[in-house]
């Protein structure tokens, strides 16, 4: 199963549109189950630093709408993550989701999730320069790699207005191509 997680607080959003395009590309390459989770539709908290996941519990002890999404993240064969850049970093919703990944390691800091899975990180931004938030992209890619994913990225620039992705056929095409690569 390929899991797509949309991290925008806006519905619809450019980042979710590109996520859906990537998942469509993955399905073109090979029939595969796809699941999309929109964080804006969920009621959840970020990590509270209780460390229960590292001191005996088998995963995050918080039980909320993010619990099945974390389970799917741990079990998926590939992952597509999409977030807009807000004030120089990923959205707060997206960051809260990533913070809960803390539970993907045990007390010895060993991964509880499989390594070697492909991940596509889609970052949308209003700024026209792809390198404007290179630090942010590098930071997010390091997080993915540290949890055993093999990340690739799409930086979609100039997408400040709603619906801008649909007016950018080259960005849609790139998302579809990167989605195809997830299953090949």
N, C-alpha and C positions, 0 to 999 in steps of 0.2 A: 504494500500500500504506500502510495506517495501522499504525504501530508503537506498541505499548504496552510500557513498561518499568516493571516493578514493583520498587521499591527497598526493600521490607521484608525484614528477615532472618527473619521469621516466615512459615511456610507452613502453613496458609492465613493470610491477613492481611486486615484491613479495607481497606487501601489497594489490594491486588490485587483484592478483590471489587468495589470501586468502579471500578477500571480496566476490569474485564471488563464491567461494566454500561455504561460509556461506549462501549466498543467495540461492544457489542450495539446501542446506540442509533445509532451510526454506520452499522452494517449495515442497520438498519431504514430509514434515510433514503435510502441508496443502496447497492446491492451493491458491496462493496469488499473486497479482500484484507486480512486482519488478521493480525498477527503479535504474539505476546506473548513477552517475555523477562523472566524472573524472575532478578534479579541474585543472589539467594541460591543459585541453582542453578549459578552460573558460578564458575570459578576465574580470577581476574584481579587485577592490581595497579592501583593508582592511578597517576597521572602521576608519573614519576620526575625530571622536570625536565631531561631530557637535551637538549632543544631540537632534536633531530634532525629533527623535523617542520617546524621553522622554518628549517633550514639545508640543505635539499636533498631530504629524504625527502618523498614525497607522502602524508603522513599519519603516524599514530603507528607507530613502529617496534616497539613492544612487540607480540609475537605471543602471544595468549592467548585465552581464551574470549570476551573482550569485543571482539575484533577484528571479527567479523561483525556484532555489535550496533552498533558505531560505523559500519560501512559502511551498515547499514540506517538508522541515524539520519540519515546524510548523504543518503540516497536517498529516504526515505519522503515521501509526499505530505502526511501529517499525523502528529502525534506526541501520544501520551498518556503522561504521566509520573505516577507515583504514589509517594509516600513518606510514611511516618509521621514525625512530629516526635519526635525523641529529644533530650532535654536542650536544647531550644530551637532545634534545627536539623534539617535533613534527615538521614536515616540515613547512617552511614559508607559503606555500599555505594553509596548514591545519590550521595553527594558524590564518591566515587572515580570513578564513571562520568562525572559532569560534569567533573571535572578532566581527563579524557582528551579532552574537547572542545577542549582547547588545540590539538590537531592539526587542527582545522577552519579554522585560519588559516595563511596562508603567511608567509614572512619579512617581507613588507611589511604584515602584519596584515590582509590582505584575506581575506574569507571564501572558503573552498573549497566551501561548501555553498550551495544556493539560498536566497534570501530570500523572505519573504511566505507561508511555510507556516503553517497553523494549528497551535497546540499547546494542549493541555489539561493543566494542572498540578493534580493531585489531592493535597491535603495532609490527612492524617488526624491527629487529636490527641485525647488524653484530656481535655484542658482544655475546659470547656464554653463558654468565651468565644471567638468567632471572631477577635477582635482580639488575643488573647493572644500570638500570634507573628506579628503583622503585619510586623515587620521581616524575619523569615525569608521570608515569602511575597513581600514586595517584592524582596528580594535574589534569590530564585529567578526571579521574573518578569523582572528586569533581565538575568540571565544568558541566559534564553531570548531576549529581545528583542535582546540584543547579538549573538546568533548568527543573527539574521534571522527568528526565529519570531514569530508573532503570538499571544501567550499569553492564555489565559483561565484562570481558576482556580476550583476548588471547595475550600473549606475545610470539612471534615467534622469537627464537634466532638463531644466526649463519647464517642469510640469507643475507650475504653481496653481493654475486654475482647474477646477473640476472638469473632467472630460478631456483634459489636454492629452492624455495618453492615446485616446481614440483618434486624435488628430495628428498622431506621430507614427505613421506606418513603419518607419525604420526601427523604432523602439519596440513596437509590437512584434515585428519580425524577429528581432534579436531575442526577445523573451521566449518566443515559440521555439527558436533554434536551441536556446539553452535548455529549455524543457525537454526537447527531443534527446539531448545529450544525457539527461538523467537516467534514461532507460536503455541506453546503448552500451 
